[in-house]
Structure formats: C-alpha cells, structure tokens
Amino acid sequence: MPQKIRVGLVGYGKAGSAVANVLSSDPRFELRWIARRTSSGKPQTHPGTDIPILGLESCPFSELLESDPVDALVDFSSRESIRTYGDEVRKRGILLVSAISAYSEDDLAYARSLAADTRVLCSPNITLGINFLIVAAKLLRKIAPFADVEILEQHFKDKPEVSGTARKIAETLEVDGERITSLRLGGIVGHHEVIFGFPHQTVRLTHESIRREAFGTGAAFALTQLTECENGFYTFDDLLLRLMQTELLDTNKPELKR
Ligand SMILES: NC(=O)c1ccc[n+]([C@@H]2O[C@H](COP(=O)([O-])OP(=O)(O)OC[C@H]3O[C@@H](n4cnc5c(N)ncnc54)[C@H](OP(=O)(O)O)[C@@H]3O)[C@@H](O)[C@H]2O)c1
C-alpha cells in the first residue's frame, strides 16, 4: 500500500471542521494535527479521533512542524495565515493546498513565490463538482458557440449577493452577467445550473451542494493530484485538465491520440 500523505490542517471553523471529517476518514491521508488561531486552554481533539486541535498562539508553526512534521498543509483559515507558515513551507518543501477565497494580488504573488520550492495550489472554489462543471461548460461552449447560454443559481433565502461561482461561470464562458438568474428560497445550500439552448435540443449541467464536506473532497483530490506534479503553482483547473489529458492519452485509442 502506498505511503499515507501526512497532512496538517490550518483553520477549524465552519469549513475546516467539515474538511477534517473528510481527511480524517480517508485512508490515503494521515491527518496529524489541526491548527487554529486560538486554543480553548485545555487539550482538544477532533470528535471521534485523537487528532489534536492546537492554538497557534501557544505553538508556532516552526515548533509544530519540527515536532510533528507533515508532507502537506491544507489551509481553510484566513488570508493572513500564509505569511505565518510560508517560510516553513518553502524551507521544508511542504505541499500546500490553500482554499482561501479572499487573497489580495500581493498574497497571490507571495503564494506563487513559494511555488519555486514546492507545489502550491490556490483555489477560491475547491469543490470538485463545480470545477468539473466549469471545465465541461467551457468545452461545450467551444464546441457549440452558437447555443444560447443561461446560468441559474439558487441559494437560501438570506443570501444577499449574486453567487460568486455563478459570476465566475459567466466570466469563464464569456457571457454577460445579465444572463445569471438568481432565486432565493428556503434553505437551499447551493444550486448552479448552466443551460445550453440549441435549436433542437437543450443541455443542462447542474451542480447541487449538499454539505460542506464537499470542500474536503476537493482538498483530497488536490492533495493526491499535487503529489504527482512538479514544483510549481497550480489552479484547480490545471489539475483537472492534467488528469483529463492523461486519461484520454492513456486509453490506447488511436483516434483519441490524434
Ligand atoms: N475555496 C473554497 O471553496 C472555500 C470554501 C469554504 C471556505 N473557504 C475559505 O476558508 C476560510 C475559512 O472559512 P470558514 O467559513 O470556515 O471561516 P470561519 O468559520 O470563520 O473559520 C476560520 C478558522 O480559521 C482560523 N484562523 C483564522 N485566522 C487564522 C490564522 N491566522 N492562523 C490560524 N488559524 C486561523 C480560525 O481560528 P479560531 O477558531 O481560533 O478563530 C477558525 O478556526 C475562508 O478564507 C473562506 O474563504 C474556501
């Protein structure tokens, strides 16, 4: 059996705790520890496991990584924390999966600079299904530029703004933001649909979010893919396209190789 990837998780809020559920129950990984900003004062572990949850105010990254080294860091904390572990990641060649959505241009430039010495993925949307939907929609748009495109997004009643994911889909497909329809009702976690209207047929690509654990599935995908990559900076698209390309070229079908 291949060696498990030893992982440290940074951030234990709404997203981080769901990601911990996924990583701690996936046999490909060994979730060694979880780091958050503050500690509760008494020893804490992730429910149902003996994985420690540590506060960085009493245990800085340099000490943590020395006493309990990991192969990879997964960041679901805040945009500031990359500066607190960046040097250690660079020095130790630790693979980094960052899901932080709010990086500034400076933060991204810093993340890119780490990629000279290790493998870094930054993804403001780390859900595997949404990223697959975007790649598939982009391909269909290329194949059928004449089809009408509409984007439908549905979320819980209190979500005020148009979904960032829907705006990203519109931008990727080069369709006007006016083509996004937003519905707000009940407790819908997240529904994104791209509708391609052909003259004689309709194609609908749909993604439904069910639970935050989907972020963990995306992080797990990124971790396993990155282990096969060279040092460098990657987006989720890069990893998906790389996998698709490998799959197509591996089928031994001459027509696919042309
Ligand atoms: N890419 C995606 O698809 C995706 C999806 C969901 C979330 N996110 C991103 O993930 C991040 C967390 O989201 P959330 O909803 O889980 O937020 P949250 O509930 O507020 O949790 C934030 C967590 O990060 C910890 N934290 C904050 N700053 C830190 C620092 N400097 N060092 C170490 N830990 C720190 C906090 O520690 P304490 O518990 O001690 O306060 C807390 O555990 C956000 O940046 C969000 O944009 C991305």
The ligand as an ORCA input file, in Angstrom:
! r2SCAN-3c Opt
* xyz 0 1
  N     -12.198     27.632     -1.648
  C     -13.379     27.239     -1.197
  O     -14.166     26.598     -1.893
  C     -13.751     27.605      0.213
  C     -14.878     27.053      0.819
  C     -15.169     27.398      2.130
  C     -14.352     28.270      2.817
  N     -13.269     28.805      2.191
  C     -12.349     29.727      2.880
  O     -11.926     29.116      4.081
  C     -11.711     30.113      5.053
  C     -12.465     29.748      6.330
  O     -13.850     29.783      6.111
  P     -14.874     29.424      7.279
  O     -16.236     29.678      6.766
  O     -14.555     28.087      7.843
  O     -14.470     30.551      8.361
  P     -14.612     30.501      9.937
  O     -15.768     29.658     10.347
  O     -14.557     31.927     10.391
  O     -13.267     29.768     10.453
  C     -11.991     30.305     10.291
  C     -10.997     29.396     11.004
  O      -9.677     29.810     10.670
  C      -8.928     30.031     11.872
  N      -7.974     31.121     11.610
  C      -8.225     32.381     11.218
  N      -7.079     33.058     11.053
  C      -6.068     32.210     11.371
  C      -4.664     32.314     11.395
  N      -4.039     33.459     11.101
  N      -3.959     31.208     11.731
  C      -4.591     30.053     12.038
  N      -5.920     29.883     12.043
  C      -6.651     30.972     11.719
  C      -9.930     30.402     12.922
  O      -9.358     30.130     14.187
  P     -10.193     30.267     15.548
  O     -11.147     29.101     15.522
  O      -9.191     30.146     16.615
  O     -10.861     31.605     15.478
  C     -11.092     29.446     12.533
  O     -10.874     28.159     13.075
  C     -12.132     31.440      4.426
  O     -10.983     32.076      3.901
  C     -13.027     31.019      3.277
  O     -12.983     31.929      2.211
  C     -12.965     28.472      0.917
*
